[in-house]
């Protein structure tokens, strides 16, 4: 069972280890020294920034990180995404990594993504959809989104996290389930 706890400063050594793993470093392209991790994760951990960082645990064992935020809280990134696809007011996004390589390639990623989306519907009752842009070259990431029930609704150029990547991104979306529990089909195009 996937459970969650918010990232605290005590988690920074764990984040440093995960970010330095080759399978993570390829796509996250993040500095891994203590000062950089404190600089980049500290404001969220202290509640100074509106995003949320969560440690995903499987049966109590930390296995990855999910960052969640509302697009409206980050106007620069919202504008970039809105140049590629329609973004409903109040929409959320997630970014994720499986830090422990023992959990990669085992279907855990889609479970983590799906569990955070379910939590998003509960935590943010006014959020109509979750939209996730992913660099097109990161097939494992966009396949995990598809397996978690998200649908590709657009593609276009966006700034990649890693400068070695092409600007082409796919945008995935899932809408809040309807009253009967069925997931609404997002618009495509």
Residue frames as a rotation matrix with the C-alpha (Angstrom) as fourth column:
UNK 1
0.576 0.817 0.000 0.00
0.817 -0.576 0.000 0.00
0.000 0.000 -1.000 0.00
UNK 2
-0.346 -0.645 0.681 1.27
0.613 -0.705 -0.357 3.46
0.711 0.294 0.639 -0.93
UNK 3
0.610 0.434 -0.663 1.32
0.778 -0.487 0.397 5.95
-0.151 -0.758 -0.635 1.95
UNK 4
0.277 -0.403 0.872 2.67
0.440 -0.754 -0.488 9.48
0.854 0.519 -0.031 2.18
UNK 5
0.451 -0.105 -0.886 4.52
0.779 -0.437 0.449 11.83
-0.435 -0.893 -0.115 4.44
UNK 6
0.991 -0.074 0.114 5.57
-0.013 -0.888 -0.460 15.39
0.136 0.454 -0.881 3.78
UNK 7
0.224 -0.975 0.013 9.26
0.671 0.144 -0.728 16.03
0.707 0.172 0.686 3.11
UNK 8
0.981 -0.085 -0.174 11.11
0.081 -0.635 0.768 17.61
-0.176 -0.768 -0.616 6.03
UNK 9
0.501 -0.862 -0.070 14.68
-0.831 -0.458 -0.316 18.81
0.240 0.217 -0.946 6.27
UNK 10
0.055 -0.451 0.891 15.52
-0.617 0.686 0.385 15.43
-0.785 -0.571 -0.240 7.84
UNK 11
0.681 0.291 0.671 14.78
0.280 0.744 -0.607 13.89
-0.676 0.602 0.425 4.42
UNK 12
0.736 -0.367 -0.569 17.40
-0.639 -0.652 -0.408 15.93
-0.221 0.664 -0.714 2.57
UNK 13
-0.367 -0.901 0.231 20.15
-0.717 0.432 0.547 13.26
-0.593 0.035 -0.804 2.83
UNK 14
-0.148 0.412 0.899 17.71
0.373 0.865 -0.335 10.71
-0.916 0.286 -0.282 1.34
UNK 15
0.866 0.478 -0.144 16.80
0.084 -0.425 -0.901 13.14
-0.492 0.769 -0.408 -1.47
UNK 16
0.266 -0.858 -0.440 20.50
-0.879 -0.403 0.255 13.72
-0.397 0.319 -0.861 -2.17
UNK 17
-0.548 -0.455 0.702 21.04
-0.209 0.887 0.412 9.96
-0.810 0.079 -0.581 -2.55
UNK 18
0.234 0.732 0.639 18.05
0.551 0.442 -0.708 9.57
-0.801 0.518 -0.301 -4.83
UNK 19
0.874 0.140 -0.466 18.92
-0.217 -0.745 -0.631 12.58
-0.435 0.653 -0.620 -6.99
UNK 20
-0.006 -0.968 -0.250 22.45
-0.881 -0.113 0.460 11.26
-0.474 0.223 -0.852 -7.48
UNK 21
-0.072 0.042 0.997 21.28
0.160 0.987 -0.030 7.86
-0.984 0.157 -0.077 -8.77
UNK 22
-0.909 -0.409 -0.076 21.91
0.002 -0.187 0.982 7.60
-0.416 0.893 0.171 -12.54
UNK 23
-0.553 0.750 0.363 18.31
0.803 0.363 0.473 6.64
0.223 0.553 -0.803 -13.39
UNK 24
0.478 0.674 -0.563 17.07
0.786 -0.615 -0.068 9.78
-0.392 -0.410 -0.824 -11.58
UNK 25
-0.125 -0.632 -0.765 19.90
0.188 -0.772 0.607 12.17
-0.974 -0.068 0.215 -12.47
UNK 26
-0.762 -0.164 0.626 19.31
0.618 0.101 0.779 11.62
-0.191 0.981 0.025 -16.20
UNK 27
-0.135 0.836 0.531 15.87
0.782 -0.239 0.575 13.21
0.608 0.494 -0.622 -16.04
UNK 28
0.723 0.442 -0.531 15.95
0.687 -0.545 0.481 15.45
-0.077 -0.712 -0.698 -12.97
UNK 29
0.070 -0.765 0.640 19.34
0.659 -0.446 -0.606 17.08
0.749 0.464 0.473 -13.71
UNK 30
0.887 0.337 0.316 19.63
-0.047 -0.616 0.787 18.41
0.460 -0.712 -0.530 -10.17
UNK 31
-0.183 -0.930 0.318 22.63
-0.547 -0.172 -0.819 19.44
0.817 -0.324 -0.477 -8.11
UNK 32
0.518 0.414 -0.748 23.11
0.218 0.782 0.584 16.93
0.827 -0.465 0.315 -5.30
UNK 33
-0.670 -0.730 -0.138 25.32
0.330 -0.126 -0.935 18.71
0.665 -0.672 0.325 -2.78
UNK 34
-0.386 0.525 -0.758 23.75
0.917 0.133 -0.375 19.50
-0.096 -0.840 -0.533 0.59
UNK 35
-0.698 0.084 -0.711 23.50
0.076 -0.979 -0.190 23.25
-0.712 -0.187 0.677 -0.07
UNK 36
-0.869 0.368 -0.330 21.66
-0.427 -0.222 0.877 22.77
0.249 0.903 0.350 -3.40
UNK 37
-0.483 0.724 -0.493 19.15
0.561 0.688 0.461 20.30
0.672 -0.054 -0.738 -1.95
UNK 38
-0.392 0.309 -0.867 18.51
0.807 -0.338 -0.485 22.63
-0.443 -0.889 -0.117 1.01
UNK 39
-0.844 0.031 -0.535 18.12
-0.208 -0.939 0.272 25.60
-0.494 0.341 0.800 -1.36
UNK 40
-0.778 0.491 -0.391 15.68
-0.429 0.040 0.903 23.82
0.459 0.870 0.180 -3.66
UNK 41
-0.243 0.708 -0.664 13.64
0.437 0.691 0.576 21.75
0.866 -0.150 -0.477 -1.21
UNK 42
-0.819 -0.199 -0.538 13.91
0.572 -0.226 -0.788 23.91
0.035 -0.954 0.299 1.93
UNK 43
-0.866 0.498 0.047 11.28
-0.499 -0.866 -0.025 26.54
0.029 -0.045 0.999 1.08
UNK 44
-0.070 0.868 -0.492 8.62
-0.468 0.407 0.784 23.89
0.881 0.285 0.378 0.44
UNK 45
-0.256 -0.088 -0.963 9.59
0.608 0.759 -0.231 21.89
0.751 -0.645 -0.141 3.54
UNK 46
-0.879 -0.135 -0.458 9.28
0.456 -0.522 -0.721 25.06
-0.142 -0.842 0.521 5.65
UNK 47
0.061 0.998 0.013 5.95
0.927 -0.051 -0.372 26.05
-0.371 0.035 -0.928 4.08
UNK 48
-0.251 -0.251 -0.935 7.40
0.049 -0.968 0.247 29.17
-0.967 0.016 0.255 2.43
UNK 49
-0.818 0.020 -0.575 6.37
-0.573 -0.118 0.811 28.03
-0.051 0.993 0.108 -1.05
UNK 50
0.022 0.984 0.178 2.93
-0.941 0.080 -0.328 26.73
-0.337 -0.160 0.928 -2.08
UNK 51
0.016 -0.052 -0.999 4.14
-0.626 0.778 -0.050 23.46
0.779 0.626 -0.020 -3.63
UNK 52
0.637 0.171 0.751 4.07
-0.707 0.518 0.481 20.18
-0.307 -0.838 0.451 -1.72
UNK 53
-0.246 -0.736 -0.631 6.85
-0.754 0.554 -0.352 17.60
0.609 0.389 -0.691 -1.58
UNK 54
0.635 0.562 0.530 5.85
-0.759 0.580 0.296 14.10
-0.141 -0.590 0.795 -0.51
UNK 55
-0.691 -0.721 0.049 7.84
-0.715 0.692 0.104 10.98
-0.109 0.037 -0.993 0.25
UNK 56
0.408 0.759 -0.508 6.06
-0.785 0.575 0.230 7.93
0.466 0.305 0.830 -1.17
UNK 57
-0.550 -0.514 0.659 6.29
-0.781 0.595 -0.188 4.82
-0.295 -0.618 -0.729 0.98
UNK 58
0.126 0.530 -0.839 5.42
-0.606 0.711 0.358 1.27
0.786 0.463 0.410 0.02
UNK 59
0.652 0.212 -0.728 4.55
0.383 0.737 0.557 -0.78
0.655 -0.641 0.400 3.09
UNK 60
0.937 -0.190 -0.292 6.40
0.184 -0.442 0.878 1.84
-0.296 -0.877 -0.380 5.15
UNK 61
0.018 -0.983 0.182 9.58
0.761 0.132 0.636 1.83
-0.649 0.127 0.750 3.03
UNK 62
0.348 0.064 -0.935 10.52
-0.308 -0.935 -0.178 5.17
-0.886 0.350 -0.306 1.36
UNK 63
0.067 -0.297 0.952 10.80
0.743 0.652 0.152 4.63
-0.666 0.698 0.264 -2.39
UNK 64
-0.379 -0.203 0.903 10.32
0.862 -0.432 0.265 7.97
0.336 0.879 0.339 -4.11
UNK 65
-0.709 0.068 -0.702 9.33
0.261 -0.899 -0.352 11.60
-0.655 -0.432 0.620 -4.21
UNK 66
-0.066 0.684 0.726 6.26
0.961 -0.151 0.230 13.32
0.267 0.713 -0.648 -5.59
UNK 67
-0.892 -0.105 -0.439 6.06
0.210 -0.958 -0.198 17.07
-0.400 -0.269 0.876 -5.97
UNK 68
-0.133 0.913 0.385 2.57
0.983 0.071 0.172 18.50
0.130 0.401 -0.907 -6.34
UNK 69
-0.774 -0.024 -0.633 1.42
0.211 -0.952 -0.222 22.03
-0.597 -0.306 0.742 -7.00
UNK 70
0.436 0.893 0.112 -1.36
0.587 -0.188 -0.787 24.04
-0.682 0.409 -0.606 -8.54
UNK 71
-0.107 -0.475 0.873 -0.51
0.980 -0.200 0.011 25.57
0.169 0.857 0.487 -11.91
UNK 72
0.676 0.471 0.566 -2.06
0.411 -0.879 0.241 28.90
0.611 0.070 -0.788 -10.83
UNK 73
0.880 -0.365 -0.303 0.61
0.194 -0.306 0.932 29.25
-0.433 -0.879 -0.198 -8.11
UNK 74
-0.184 -0.981 0.066 3.39
0.376 -0.008 0.927 29.33
-0.908 0.196 0.370 -10.73
UNK 75
0.618 0.627 -0.475 2.35
-0.120 -0.522 -0.844 31.83
-0.777 0.579 -0.248 -13.46
UNK 76
-0.092 -0.727 -0.681 5.54
-0.903 -0.228 0.365 31.49
-0.421 0.648 -0.635 -15.52
UNK 77
-0.913 -0.241 0.330 5.15
-0.138 0.941 0.308 27.72
-0.385 0.235 -0.892 -15.86
UNK 78
-0.036 0.980 0.197 1.40
0.388 0.195 -0.901 28.06
-0.921 0.044 -0.388 -16.35
UNK 79
0.433 0.170 -0.886 1.98
-0.588 -0.692 -0.420 30.43
-0.684 0.702 -0.200 -19.28
UNK 80
-0.590 -0.717 -0.371 4.40
-0.771 0.363 0.524 27.99
-0.241 0.595 -0.767 -20.87
UNK 81
-0.796 0.352 0.493 1.96
0.302 0.936 -0.179 25.08
-0.525 0.006 -0.851 -20.53
UNK 82
0.186 0.948 -0.260 -0.98
0.202 -0.296 -0.933 27.22
-0.962 0.121 -0.247 -21.69
UNK 83
-0.064 -0.272 -0.960 0.92
-0.857 -0.478 0.192 27.87
-0.511 0.835 -0.203 -24.94
UNK 84
-0.920 -0.320 -0.228 0.65
-0.389 0.821 0.418 24.11
0.053 0.473 -0.879 -25.61
UNK 85
-0.530 0.772 -0.351 -2.79
0.568 0.630 0.529 23.20
0.630 0.081 -0.773 -24.20
UNK 86
0.162 0.695 0.700 -5.78
-0.347 -0.624 0.700 24.57
0.924 -0.357 0.140 -22.33
UNK 87
-0.753 -0.406 -0.519 -5.23
0.375 0.383 -0.844 24.61
0.541 -0.830 -0.136 -18.56
UNK 88
0.312 0.947 0.071 -8.35
0.434 -0.208 0.876 24.84
0.845 -0.243 -0.476 -16.43
UNK 89
-0.041 -0.248 0.968 -8.25
-0.668 -0.714 -0.211 27.21
0.743 -0.655 -0.136 -13.46
UNK 90
0.406 0.155 0.901 -7.26
-0.894 0.274 0.356 25.30
-0.191 -0.949 0.249 -10.33
UNK 91
0.855 -0.130 -0.502 -5.57
-0.125 0.888 -0.443 22.45
0.503 0.441 0.743 -12.22
UNK 92
0.632 -0.661 0.406 -2.72
-0.461 0.101 0.882 20.64
-0.623 -0.744 -0.241 -10.48
UNK 93
0.514 -0.540 -0.666 0.44
-0.518 0.423 -0.743 18.92
0.683 0.727 -0.063 -11.64
UNK 94
0.854 -0.355 0.380 2.77
-0.160 0.516 0.841 16.30
-0.495 -0.779 0.384 -10.23
UNK 95
0.281 -0.834 -0.475 6.41
-0.723 0.142 -0.676 15.48
0.631 0.534 -0.563 -10.76
UNK 96
0.872 0.182 0.455 7.79
-0.432 0.724 0.538 12.22
-0.232 -0.666 0.709 -9.48
UNK 97
-0.054 -0.862 -0.504 10.76
-0.797 0.341 -0.499 9.97
0.602 0.374 -0.705 -9.14
UNK 98
0.981 0.110 -0.162 11.36
-0.005 0.842 0.540 6.47
0.196 -0.529 0.826 -7.92
UNK 99
0.493 -0.833 0.252 14.60
-0.856 -0.516 -0.032 6.96
0.156 -0.200 -0.967 -6.03
UNK 100
-0.052 -0.474 0.879 15.30
-0.584 0.729 0.358 3.41
-0.810 -0.495 -0.314 -4.93
UNK 101
-0.418 -0.158 -0.895 16.33
-0.901 0.201 0.385 1.40
0.119 0.967 -0.226 -8.01
UNK 102
-0.973 0.090 0.211 14.97
0.029 0.960 -0.278 -1.77
-0.228 -0.264 -0.937 -6.36
UNK 103
-0.180 0.983 -0.043 11.48
0.254 0.004 -0.967 -0.38
-0.950 -0.185 -0.250 -7.09
UNK 104
-0.209 0.087 -0.974 12.02
-0.809 -0.576 0.122 0.52
-0.550 0.813 0.191 -10.76
UNK 105
-0.619 -0.028 -0.785 10.60
-0.688 0.502 0.525 -1.58
0.379 0.865 -0.330 -13.57
UNK 106
-0.946 0.262 -0.190 8.08
0.320 0.841 -0.435 -3.24
0.046 -0.473 -0.880 -11.24
UNK 107
-0.213 0.927 0.308 4.96
0.578 -0.135 0.805 -1.16
0.788 0.350 -0.507 -11.91
UNK 108
-0.188 0.096 -0.977 5.42
0.947 -0.246 -0.206 0.92
-0.260 -0.964 -0.044 -8.77
UNK 109
-0.955 -0.272 -0.118 5.61
0.231 -0.932 0.279 4.26
-0.186 0.239 0.953 -10.62
UNK 110
-0.555 0.813 0.177 2.05
-0.035 -0.236 0.971 4.12
0.831 0.533 0.160 -11.97
UNK 111
0.137 0.589 -0.797 0.80
0.833 0.367 0.415 3.09
0.537 -0.720 -0.440 -8.52
UNK 112
-0.489 -0.399 -0.776 2.56
0.771 -0.613 -0.170 6.08
-0.408 -0.681 0.608 -6.93
UNK 113
-0.985 0.135 0.109 1.19
-0.049 -0.816 0.575 8.47
0.167 0.561 0.811 -9.56
UNK 114
-0.273 0.950 -0.151 -2.32
0.213 0.212 0.954 7.05
0.938 0.228 -0.260 -9.24
UNK 115
0.034 0.245 -0.969 -2.24
0.981 0.176 0.079 7.23
0.190 -0.954 -0.234 -5.45
UNK 116
-0.757 -0.336 -0.560 -1.17
0.467 -0.878 -0.105 10.89
-0.457 -0.342 0.822 -5.53
UNK 117
-0.821 0.540 0.187 -3.89
-0.130 -0.495 0.859 11.74
0.557 0.681 0.476 -8.04
UNK 118
0.035 0.846 -0.531 -6.48
0.607 0.404 0.684 10.11
0.794 -0.346 -0.500 -5.77
UNK 119
-0.183 -0.185 -0.965 -5.09
0.946 -0.300 -0.122 12.10
-0.267 -0.936 0.230 -2.86
UNK 120
-0.979 -0.194 0.059 -5.26
0.202 -0.918 0.342 15.27
-0.012 0.347 0.938 -4.97
UNK 121
-0.338 0.928 0.157 -9.00
0.174 -0.103 0.979 14.86
0.925 0.359 -0.126 -5.46
UNK 122
0.365 0.464 -0.807 -9.38
0.846 0.197 0.496 14.67
0.389 -0.864 -0.321 -1.66
UNK 123
-0.271 -0.608 -0.746 -6.86
0.865 -0.494 0.089 17.37
-0.423 -0.621 0.660 -0.69
UNK 124
-0.887 -0.083 -0.455 -7.92
-0.114 -0.915 0.388 19.86
-0.448 0.395 0.802 -3.37
UNK 125
-0.272 0.871 0.408 -11.69
0.575 0.488 -0.657 19.56
-0.771 0.056 -0.634 -3.86
UNK 126
0.575 0.496 -0.651 -11.77
-0.160 -0.712 -0.684 22.43
-0.803 0.497 -0.330 -6.37
UNK 127
-0.493 -0.813 -0.310 -9.08
-0.557 0.022 0.830 20.96
-0.668 0.582 -0.464 -8.63
UNK 128
0.525 0.818 -0.234 -10.78
-0.684 0.243 -0.688 19.92
-0.506 0.522 0.687 -11.88
UNK 129
0.951 -0.249 -0.185 -7.82
0.023 0.651 -0.759 18.15
0.309 0.717 0.625 -13.50
UNK 130
0.406 -0.913 0.037 -4.19
-0.039 0.023 0.999 17.11
-0.913 -0.407 -0.026 -13.23
UNK 131
0.982 -0.174 -0.077 -1.97
-0.089 -0.063 -0.994 18.03
0.168 0.983 -0.077 -16.19
UNK 132
0.480 -0.859 0.177 1.58
0.034 0.219 0.975 16.70
-0.877 -0.462 0.135 -16.46
UNK 133
0.799 -0.340 -0.497 4.05
-0.574 -0.185 -0.797 17.72
0.179 0.922 -0.343 -19.16
UNK 134
0.520 -0.674 0.525 6.85
0.034 0.631 0.775 15.23
-0.854 -0.385 0.351 -19.73
UNK 135
-0.165 -0.660 -0.733 9.79
-0.830 -0.309 0.465 15.41
-0.533 0.685 -0.496 -22.10
UNK 136
0.656 0.564 -0.501 8.95
-0.754 0.512 -0.411 13.18
0.025 0.648 0.762 -25.07
UNK 137
-0.055 -0.780 -0.623 12.23
-0.590 0.529 -0.610 11.27
0.805 0.334 -0.490 -24.82
UNK 138
-0.771 -0.218 0.599 11.36
-0.635 0.340 -0.694 10.02
-0.052 -0.915 -0.401 -21.31
UNK 139
-0.319 0.658 -0.682 9.29
-0.438 0.536 0.722 7.06
0.841 0.529 0.117 -22.45
UNK 140
-0.622 0.064 -0.780 9.31
0.581 0.706 -0.405 5.38
0.525 -0.705 -0.477 -19.03
UNK 141
-0.907 0.269 -0.325 7.76
0.082 -0.643 -0.761 8.48
-0.413 -0.717 0.561 -17.47
UNK 142
-0.506 0.776 -0.377 4.99
-0.862 -0.473 0.182 8.98
-0.038 0.417 0.908 -20.00
UNK 143
-0.381 0.366 -0.849 4.21
-0.133 0.887 0.442 5.26
0.915 0.281 -0.289 -20.04
UNK 144
-0.826 0.074 -0.559 3.83
0.556 0.273 -0.785 5.40
0.094 -0.959 -0.266 -16.23
UNK 145
-0.771 0.579 -0.264 1.37
-0.455 -0.791 -0.409 8.27
-0.446 -0.195 0.874 -16.66
UNK 146
-0.353 0.647 -0.676 -0.62
-0.757 0.228 0.613 6.26
0.550 0.728 0.409 -19.19
UNK 147
-0.509 0.110 -0.854 -0.69
0.303 0.951 -0.058 3.23
0.806 -0.288 -0.517 -16.91
UNK 148
-0.876 0.181 -0.446 -1.95
0.396 -0.257 -0.882 5.52
-0.274 -0.949 0.153 -14.11
UNK 149
-0.018 0.986 0.168 -4.90
0.904 0.088 -0.419 6.52
-0.428 0.144 -0.892 -16.30
UNK 150
0.003 -0.025 -1.000 -3.73
-0.130 -0.991 0.024 9.83
-0.991 0.130 -0.007 -17.75
UNK 151
0.550 0.279 0.787 -4.35
0.734 0.289 -0.615 10.55
-0.399 0.916 -0.046 -21.42
UNK 152
-0.642 -0.764 -0.054 -2.04
0.597 -0.543 0.591 12.38
-0.481 0.348 0.805 -23.80
UNK 153
0.442 0.889 -0.124 -3.89
0.675 -0.420 -0.607 15.54
-0.592 0.184 -0.785 -24.81
UNK 154
0.973 -0.158 -0.166 -1.20
-0.224 -0.808 -0.546 17.67
-0.048 0.568 -0.821 -26.46
UNK 155
0.310 -0.950 0.038 2.38
0.885 0.303 0.353 17.95
-0.347 -0.075 0.935 -27.51
UNK 156
0.883 -0.062 0.466 4.55
0.177 -0.874 -0.452 20.98
0.436 0.481 -0.761 -28.01
UNK 157
-0.065 -0.997 0.046 7.77
0.471 -0.071 -0.879 22.71
0.880 -0.036 0.474 -27.18
UNK 158
0.959 0.202 0.200 8.60
-0.089 -0.454 0.886 23.51
0.270 -0.868 -0.418 -23.57
UNK 159
0.152 -0.945 0.289 11.84
-0.864 -0.268 -0.425 24.14
0.479 -0.185 -0.858 -21.71
UNK 160
0.499 0.003 -0.867 13.32
0.155 0.984 0.092 20.74
0.853 -0.180 0.490 -20.69
UNK 161
0.976 -0.179 0.122 14.67
-0.143 -0.109 0.984 20.14
-0.163 -0.978 -0.132 -17.18
UNK 162
0.207 -0.934 0.290 17.85
0.414 0.352 0.839 18.74
-0.886 -0.054 0.460 -18.69
UNK 163
0.276 -0.097 -0.956 19.46
-0.605 -0.791 -0.095 20.94
-0.747 0.605 -0.277 -21.36
UNK 164
-0.808 -0.588 0.044 20.56
-0.341 0.527 0.778 17.85
-0.481 0.613 -0.627 -23.31
UNK 165
-0.379 0.750 0.541 16.91
0.641 0.635 -0.431 17.05
-0.667 0.184 -0.722 -24.07
UNK 166
-0.741 0.296 0.602 14.85
0.473 -0.405 0.782 18.24
0.476 0.865 0.160 -26.99
UNK 167
-0.890 0.428 0.158 12.10
-0.449 -0.761 -0.469 20.78
-0.080 -0.488 0.869 -26.25
UNK 168
-0.311 0.830 -0.463 9.33
-0.435 0.308 0.846 18.40
0.845 0.464 0.265 -27.39
UNK 169
-0.894 0.158 0.419 7.00
-0.362 0.294 -0.884 17.52
-0.263 -0.943 -0.206 -24.50
UNK 170
-0.460 0.845 -0.274 3.87
0.322 0.446 0.835 15.42
0.828 0.295 -0.477 -24.29
UNK 171
-0.708 0.331 0.624 1.11
-0.685 -0.537 -0.492 16.69
0.172 -0.776 0.607 -22.02
UNK 172
-0.647 0.477 -0.595 -0.96
0.425 0.873 0.238 14.18
0.633 -0.099 -0.768 -20.08
UNK 173
-0.616 0.544 0.569 -4.22
-0.712 -0.694 -0.107 14.90
0.337 -0.471 0.815 -18.32
UNK 174
-0.616 0.603 -0.506 -6.76
0.648 0.754 0.108 13.28
0.447 -0.262 -0.855 -16.06
UNK 175
-0.377 0.595 0.710 -9.99
-0.427 -0.792 0.437 14.97
0.822 -0.138 0.553 -15.02
UNK 176
-0.736 0.209 0.644 -11.69
-0.634 0.120 -0.764 14.70
-0.237 -0.970 0.045 -11.64
UNK 177
-0.894 0.448 0.013 -14.02
0.434 0.858 0.274 11.69
0.112 0.250 -0.962 -11.57
UNK 178
-0.444 0.835 0.326 -17.69
-0.392 -0.508 0.766 12.40
0.806 0.212 0.553 -12.07
UNK 179
-0.033 0.541 0.840 -20.32
-0.998 -0.066 0.004 11.76
0.058 -0.838 0.542 -9.39
UNK 180
0.880 0.457 -0.131 -20.65
-0.460 0.888 0.007 8.11
0.119 0.054 0.991 -10.43
UNK 181
0.534 -0.752 0.388 -16.92
-0.140 0.374 0.917 7.61
-0.834 -0.543 0.095 -9.95
UNK 182
0.576 -0.331 0.747 -16.00
0.801 0.411 -0.436 7.43
-0.163 0.850 0.502 -13.64
UNK 183
-0.344 -0.755 -0.558 -13.09
0.431 -0.655 0.621 9.52
-0.834 -0.027 0.551 -14.78
UNK 184
0.724 0.560 -0.404 -14.19
-0.039 -0.551 -0.833 12.23
-0.689 0.619 -0.377 -17.17
UNK 185
0.302 -0.618 0.726 -12.48
0.934 0.343 -0.096 12.09
-0.190 0.707 0.681 -20.54
UNK 186
-0.087 -0.397 -0.914 -10.21
0.232 -0.900 0.369 15.09
-0.969 -0.179 0.170 -21.01
UNK 187
0.895 0.333 -0.296 -10.45
-0.171 -0.356 -0.918 17.14
-0.412 0.873 -0.262 -24.16
UNK 188
0.123 -0.872 0.473 -7.81
0.740 0.398 0.542 16.35
-0.661 0.284 0.695 -26.75
UNK 189
0.682 0.112 0.723 -6.12
0.686 -0.443 -0.577 18.66
0.256 0.889 -0.379 -29.18
